[in-house]
Amino acid sequence: MKKIFSILILFLILASCKPKAPETGKAATAGTAAVPSSSSCSEKLEFPGAMEKVLPGPGETPVQGDQLMRRLPSEPGTLNPITATDIYAQDMIDYLIMDSLLYMDLTTGDLQPMLAESYEISPDKLVFTFHLRKDVKWHDGKPFSADDVIYSFERIMDPKVDAAPLRVYYIDCVEHKKLDDYTVQFRWKQPYFKAVESLGQFFIVPKHILDDGTDFNKHPYGRNPVGTG
């Protein structure tokens, strides 16, 4: 899923690389067509010191309160990763706020550990067991655990939750359970080539914030997200 969003963003960037219109008053030479002298993407943009200000230097510690500001072309409808459907929300959620059990290395296409430190697949390709990291905390300081993973998956599968675009990936998942505080397991009824990718890349939300009786689709969390990213 992350790979799809990255491709869409790349497409939008390439689509914006339109040739400049020729300057007014400059006519084409007889027998030739006017050709734009340059493209808007050929210009070199200079931001002296910009990258040096984003990350601390070698041996330096990030200062508490540092900020990185980004502009979005459109206002996201929600920042709840389970109900969000627009590309701008996904961009914010994916890169700045939330984490999943695994992430895809776009240079190799391999799935790498994120909130899960490891995973196992049964010989019949039907059972997937994820072992979670024990050193992760939510932005509010609460510990991350298997309860958050199970809660997030159950919200995706809840027909009352606006998550139909996600739910379709898990229609063959017949069982999900918490084995202990840092181990979760999923069982498929038949082999599915995207099972590991689908299970490893849905975003995990904090149960201790969202499980308060409020309508999940309208929860204030959608405008005040708390993540692990």
Buried (B, 14 or more C-beta within 10 A) or exposed (E): BBEEBBEEEEEEEEEEEEEEEBEEEEEEEEEEEEEEEEEEEEEEEEEEEEEEEEEEEEEEEEEEEEEEEEEEEEEBEBBBBBBBBEBBBBBBBBEEBBBBBBBBEEEEEEBEBBBBBEBEEEEEBBBBBBBBBEEBEBEEEBEBBBBBBBBBBEBBBEEEBBBEEBBEBBEBBEEBEBEEEBBBBBBBEEEBEEBBBBBBBBBBBBBBBBBEEEEBBEBEBBEEBBBBB
